[in-house]
Amino acid sequence: MTWQSLTDWWWPYLFILLAGWLPTDIWRFIGVLIGGRVREDSEALVIVRAVATALVAGVIAQLILYPSGSLAESSIFLRIGAAAAGFLAYLFLGRRVIVSVIVAEVILVGGLSFHF
């Protein structure tokens, strides 16, 4: 059997349902069922938070060190400087994520505009 042999109109929809929606939503439903019973200071939730934070840090590091698109044309110093400025803005301007993102974006867009 090949992909070309599956010419029925409903096959792509079934594939999306089975391969995309079902595996994702099963974990969401399990999370909702278990999440109501887990204490906020429990060891399991601390581990989940640590893994989530590590994943976000990994994505940010990949964007800084191995960018794609127009970000790849920028200097590594600009990318690191924008991330550092965003982090410092977070620490010194009230620990608000939106402020730090705006500061980092302004520096990054400004640097890309001036081709640093």
Secondary structure as the mmCIF struct_conf table of DSSP 4:
data_model
#
loop_
_struct_conf.conf_type_id
_struct_conf.id
_struct_conf.beg_label_comp_id
_struct_conf.beg_label_asym_id
_struct_conf.beg_label_seq_id
_struct_conf.end_label_comp_id
_struct_conf.end_label_asym_id
_struct_conf.end_label_seq_id
TURN_TY1_P TURN_TY1_P1 TRP A 3 SER A 5
TURN_TY1_P TURN_TY1_P2 TRP A 9 TRP A 10
HELX_RH_AL_P HELX_RH_AL_P1 TRP A 11 ILE A 16
HELX_RH_PI_P HELX_RH_PI_P1 LEU A 17 TRP A 21
HELX_RH_AL_P HELX_RH_AL_P2 LEU A 22 GLY A 35
TURN_TY1_P TURN_TY1_P3 GLY A 36 ARG A 37
BEND BEND1 VAL A 38 VAL A 38
TURN_TY1_P TURN_TY1_P4 GLU A 40 ASP A 41
HELX_RH_AL_P HELX_RH_AL_P3 GLU A 43 LEU A 65
BEND BEND2 TYR A 66 TYR A 66
HELX_RH_3T_P HELX_RH_3T_P1 GLY A 69 GLU A 73
BEND BEND3 SER A 74 SER A 74
HELX_RH_AL_P HELX_RH_AL_P4 ILE A 76 PHE A 92
TURN_TY1_P TURN_TY1_P5 LEU A 93 GLY A 94
BEND BEND4 ARG A 95 ARG A 95
HELX_RH_AL_P HELX_RH_AL_P5 VAL A 97 PHE A 114
TURN_TY1_P TURN_TY1_P6 HIS A 115 HIS A 115
#
